[in-house]
Amino acid sequence: MFAGSIAGKEIVNIDGAVLGSLENAVFEQRTGKLVDLVVKPDRDLDRQRYREDGKFVLIPFSSVVAVKDFIVVDESRATKKED
C-alpha cells in the first residue's frame, strides 16, 4: 500500500463515526514499518481518550481493520489504556 493512496482519507470507527482525517503517518525509521496515523481530529472527538501530538491525535496503525474509501479503526485498540 502506498502512502499516497491513504493521504487525506477520513478515519472512522467500526460503527462508522468519524474520528478525523489522516494528516500524516509515523514510520519506524529502521524498518519502515507504519507505527501511527497522525489524525486531524473531528471537532466532536473526545481527544482525551487518545495520545496527542499538538493539535493532532495519534492512532496506532495496529488498530486499523480496513482501508477502503475510509480508514476503519477498532477504537478499543486505538485509545489510551486506563491506569
C-alpha positions in Angstrom: 0.0 0.0 0.0 1.4 3.4 -1.0 1.2 6.3 1.5 -0.3 8.5 -1.3 -3.2 6.1 -1.5 -4.3 6.8 2.1 -3.4 10.5 2.3 -6.3 12.7 3.4 -8.7 9.8 4.0 -11.3 10.0 6.7 -10.7 7.9 9.8 -13.8 6.2 11.2 -14.5 3.7 13.9 -16.2 0.3 13.4 -19.6 1.9 13.9 -18.9 4.5 11.2 -18.4 7.5 13.5 -15.9 10.0 12.0 -12.8 10.4 14.2 -11.0 12.8 11.9 -8.9 12.8 8.7 -5.4 11.5 8.1 -2.8 14.3 8.2 0.4 12.3 8.3 1.9 8.9 9.3 4.8 7.9 11.6 7.1 5.2 10.4 9.8 3.3 12.3 13.0 4.6 10.7 14.9 1.3 10.8 12.3 -1.0 9.3 9.9 1.4 7.5 7.0 -0.1 9.4 4.0 2.1 9.8 3.5 2.8 13.5 1.0 5.6 14.0 -1.6 7.6 12.0 -1.4 11.3 12.7 -5.0 12.4 12.6 -6.6 15.8 12.4 -9.5 15.1 14.9 -13.1 15.8 14.2 -14.2 18.6 16.4 -16.6 16.3 18.3 -13.9 13.7 19.1 -13.0 13.2 22.8 -9.3 13.9 22.4 -8.5 12.8 26.0 -9.1 9.2 25.0 -6.1 9.3 22.6 -2.4 10.0 22.7 -2.0 13.6 21.5 0.7 15.3 19.4 0.0 19.1 19.5 -3.3 19.6 17.7 -3.4 16.1 16.3 -4.2 12.7 17.8 -2.1 9.5 17.3 -3.9 6.3 16.3 -1.8 3.2 16.3 -1.6 1.5 12.9 -2.2 -1.8 14.7 -5.8 -0.7 15.3 -6.6 -0.3 11.6 -9.0 -3.0 10.5 -9.7 -1.9 6.9 -8.6 0.6 4.3 -11.1 1.3 1.5 -12.9 4.6 1.0 -12.2 5.3 4.7 -9.7 4.0 7.2 -11.6 1.9 9.7 -10.1 1.5 13.2 -11.0 -0.5 16.2 -11.2 2.1 19.0 -10.7 -0.5 21.7 -7.1 -0.9 20.3 -6.7 2.8 19.5 -7.4 4.6 22.7 -5.2 5.1 25.8 -5.4 2.4 28.4 -6.9 3.3 31.7 -4.5 3.2 34.6 
